[in-house]
Amino acid sequence: MRSQSRYGSHAFDILNIVVLGLVSLLTVLPFIHIVVASFTPPEILAKSDFVLFPSRLSLEGYAYVFSTNVVIRSLIVSTFITIVGTFFSVIMAVLMAYPLAHKGLTGRKLLMLMVIFTIMFNGGLVPTYIIVQKLHLLNTYMSLILPGAISVFSLVIFKSYFQELPAELEESAKLDGYNDLMILFKIILPSSKPLLATFTVMFGVTYWNTWFNAVIYLNDPKMWPVQLVLRQVMSSSSQIGDMVESASLIQPKTIQMCVITIATFPILCAYPFLQKYFSQGMLLGSVKG
């Protein structure tokens, strides 16, 4: 009976590996196709809708894309928005969640009620646009950062996490003469690296992928982030002619694949450095003593 049970367990494990491997392959295959297609000569790509093993590789598409400063400038813009926006969102979440995590805070319940209220009700697009306009933020990069700087979801998670930290950490720090800001930045935040890394990745991906707010608030194409440039390239072949000179010599599909790869590559490079903390951040309830 034991041998049969062990045989059934091994068979089940093998079946799981095969199924999960196929699912993983189907998930990553489209991206592999995009990357390979970006290095495929235009004349070969024009004859096939799906390329994985081209007969030869070419950098013609990237040469055309980088022959103009449109993509490079948009990458710089997206990098700036991502770094500044992520830092601002994390700091705002921390500074608001830390006081709300203390039960002795006056008006704590009312403040939390006001925060939770925004999940169910919000002003909508038009009132938000009017506010951004009245604050003279139109056609500025801050219009892409300030309207969504504070995430209620992240605020609630940060608050819950801070509440679960041992109270003895703050008590011992106060005995050593630490004030609240010193406790926050020298005691609480170093103990919250998995949480900070998790939301840094989430905020970073959100800001890097932003394009809708750019459509609404940015009138100058020179200020567009890379995702909006990508959207314009994907939406119409006529946009490609505005990107590069003599674009008719290159297949539109080649340029599209190149821009997609360029827009995705930076965030893929940053993720492995935070993956360890990101995995730990999934267990937000576990606190080391």
Order of alpha helices (4+ residues) and beta strands (2+ residues): alpha-alpha-alpha-alpha-alpha-alpha-alpha-alpha-alpha-alpha-alpha-alpha-alpha-alpha
